[in-house]
């Protein structure tokens, strides 16, 4: 069924919001894009004259598509090589959606997106729609086909799982550059103690190579262990150079999912994103994304933006 121009416009007005919901639900920008496109196809095939509130209809369809993906994703991630981490998104990408409130910013942080992997699909939907987009429990209950009281119980469980450990503090470009500069200087100095002082005592470092790029399959835990591991990453070797085509990667400061990050670039290709979770006590977590499948959108963003001079070249 063909769409009139005004019906296309109705969908396009909702596209950015749908993308932002889907990204928070799935933790993957590419999967979010697919879910939104599938929603558009459902809109195209629908009896639109009988849709009273298009925004609610589109949200319900998108949510159900994401629920199906979340259910199948659990099975896929059981066979995923190494640690699964969310797909990073640079500041300014509409996929991040609204970031006006603390709750909205935290819901898209790497820390909370990672914690949300512990939630059931329904818990994740309720948490995202309520916390980040302000949907009422009645509206969410209708989307999920549950009672309002059940929705409230699901929300309380989800929030307990997610908020107990969240420590995300948003930063601007200048603060991110300052934090990353200090971190890189310490990591590249060869002085382990200098780096240890920037980390919390129980800091963790995890990486996601997706079986395509070498990455540790288990987290590194503790300030000294992480400092030694980071120091090793900055030491040159032929193996590392060969992974990036024999070039010398440039390291930039960036803001990824609202937090400071090291963006590793060869030419115009982003080959790694090291997200730093910063707390008042120091860096509490380092999440390294090197799976090339999860760096395609970041690379497109990076190539289209101004990013100044690199802070460092390695290897």
N, C-alpha and C positions, 0 to 999 in steps of 0.2 A: 504494500500500500504506500503510495507516494506521499510525501510530506509537503504541506504548504509552507511558504516562506515563514509565516508567523509561527508554525509548529516547530520548524527548525530553530527559530529564534528562542522559543520557550526552552528547548533543550540546551542551547548554547549558553543561555543565562545561568543554567544550573551546572554546566560542565566543570567549572573550577571547584565548586563545592563538592561535587561528586568525586572528582579526582582526589581532593583532600581527604574525604571520608575513606575512600578505597585505599589510599596509601597508608593511613593510620591502621586500617583493619588488616591489611595484608603485609605491610612492611616492605613492599616491593613496588617501586614506581612503574616498572614494566607491566607487572600483573595488574596494577591499578588502572593503567591505560587500557588494558584489554577488557577489564571489567566495565569500564565506562563505555567503551565501544560496544560491548554486548548489550549494555543498557540502552544505548541509542538504537540498536537493531530491534530490541523489544518495543521501544517507543514507536518506531516506524511501523511495526506490525500490529500495534494495539488499536482498539476501537477508541480513538482519542476523544470522540465527541462525548463519550460517557465517563471520561476522566474528570472528576470535579476539581481536584487539586493536583495539577501536574507535578509540583515540587515534591509533595508527599508520595505520589505514585512512583516517581523516579527514584526517590530515596529507598522506598520499599523494594523495588526491583533490584537496585544496585546492592542493597544489603543482603538480599537472598542469594545473589550471585557470589558475593564475597563469602557468605556462610558456606556455600558449597566448596569454594576454593580453600577455605580454612580447614574444612574437614579432610579434603584430599591432601592438603599441604602437610598435615600431621604425618600421614603415611609416607609422603615423599621425604620428609626431613628425617625420618628414622633411618633412611638409607643414604642421607646426604654425607658427603665426605668431609669430615672435620666439623668445625663449629659453624652453625648457621647464624649470620648476622644480618640485620636489616640493610637495605640498599640506601646508601648515603645520598642526600640531596642538598645542593648548595643554597645558601641564602638567596632569597629573591625568586625562587621557583614557586609557581602557583600551587604545585603539588603539596607544599607545606600548609596551605590554607590559612585560616585566621590564626594570628599569633599575638593578639592584643592583650590577652590575660595570661596570668601565670599558668593556669590549667591548660590553656590552648598551647602554650609554648612547651610545657612539659610533655604533653601528649604526643608530640612529634620528636622529642629528643631521642638520641640513640639509647640513653639509659632506660627510658620508659618503653620504647618500642621493643627493646630486648626483654624487659620484664614482662611485657604483654604476651610473649610467647608461652608463658606459664598458664595463661587463661584459657578457658574453654571458648569455643567460637561464640556462644551466646554472651559470655562474660565480656569478651572483647568488644562485641557490638554495643552492649549496654554502656560500657565504660566510655567508649569513643563518642557515641552519640550524645551522652549526657555530659561528659566532662569537657569535650572540645567544641561541641556544637550546640549545647544548651537545649536539646530536645527534652520535653517533659517525659516523666515515666509513663504517662498515658499514651503519648505518641509512640514511644519505643515499644511499649507492650503491644500496641496494635501492629507494628511492623513485624514483631517476632511471633505474634499469635499467642501471647501469654497474658496472665492477669497483671494488673498494675502492681499489686502487692508482691507478686513473684518477681517482677522487674526490679522493684526496690531491693529485694533480697539479693538478687544477682548483682546489682550495683554495689551493695555493701561488701560482698565477697570479693568482687573484682578490685575495688578500691583498697581493700586490706592487702591484697597481693601486690599491688602496684605501688602504693604510696609509702609503704613501710621503708623501702630502700631508696626512694628517689631523692636525688641530691642535685639535680640539674640547675645550673645557674646560667641564664642567657648572657651572651656577650655581644658587643658590637665589633666592627672590623678592627678598630684600633686596639681594643682589649685583646682580641684574638691574636693579632700580630705580636703584641707584647708577650702573651703567654707562650705562643709557639716559638718565638725567638729565644726566649729563656730556656725552653725545653730543648730545642735543637742545640743550642750552645752547650748545655750540660751533657746531652747525649753524645755530642761529637767531640767533647773535650778530652775524653779518656779518663776523666776523674769520676769514678763511680760515686764517691760520696756527694759530689756536687749534684748529681742526678737524684740520689736517694733523698736529699733534702727537699726536693720538689714533689715527692710522692707521699701518699699516706702509707701508714704501716701495713695496711691490708690491701694495698692496690692490686688490681688484677690486669693482666694483658691477655687478650684473646685475638685470634686472627681467623679470617674466612677466605680460604683459597678455592673453595668449591671443588677440590680435587684437580684443579687446572693449574694452580700456582702453589708451590710449596708453602705451607703454613702449619704452625704447630696445632696438633689436634686437641691438645689439652691446655687449659689456661695456665699462665705463669702467675704465681701468687706471692705477694710480699715485696716490700720495697727493694731489698737487696737483690733478690732473684730477678725482679723486673728490670732493675737498673743494669744488671749484668747482661740480661737478654737484649735490652735496647742498645747497649754498647756494642754487642755483637752484630746487630743489624747494620750499624754504621761503619763497621770495618770492611774495607774493600775485599772483593774476591772475584775470580773469573766466573764462578757459578752465578753470582748475583748480576754481574754485567751481562752475561749471556741471556738471562731471563728478560732483560729489557733491550735486547738487540745490540749489545756491546756499547751502548751509550752511557753517558753520565747523567743520571736523573737529577732534575731540578726540584728542590723542595720549596714550597710556598706556604704561606699562612692563609688559611681560609676559615669561613664560618660554615659549618655543616650541621644541619638539623638544629640550629640555634646555638651550637657550641664551637669552641676553637678546634681547629684540625690542621694537620699537616697534609698538604695535597702534593702528591709525588707525580711528576710529569716528565715524559720523554717526548720531545717535539710538541705536538698538540694533543697527545694522548695521555689521559690520566691513568696511571698504572697502579695507584694505591691511594687510599685515604685513611689517615690515622686520626681517629676522633679521640679527643681528650675530654674526659669527664672531670670537670674542675669543681672542687668543694673548698670551703674556707680553710680546710686542713691541708689541701694540696690536691694533686691529680689522683683521683680515686680509681679510675679505670682508663685503659687504653684499648680501643677497639680498632683493629686494622682490617680494612676491606681491600682485598687484592683479587677477588674473583672478577675476571674481566666481564662476565655477564652482568654484574651489578655496578659496572662503572661506565656503561655506555651513555646514560643520560647525563652523568656528571661531566663526561668528556664533551658532550655537545654543548652543555652550559659553559664549560671552561673555554672552549674554542670561540664562543660568541661574546665573551666578556673581557674587559680589561682587568689585568691582575698584577701589574707592576713587575718589579724585578724579583727573582728568587732569593730566598734567604740563604740558600746553601746548595752546592752541588756535591753529590756523594759518589764514591767508588771510582 
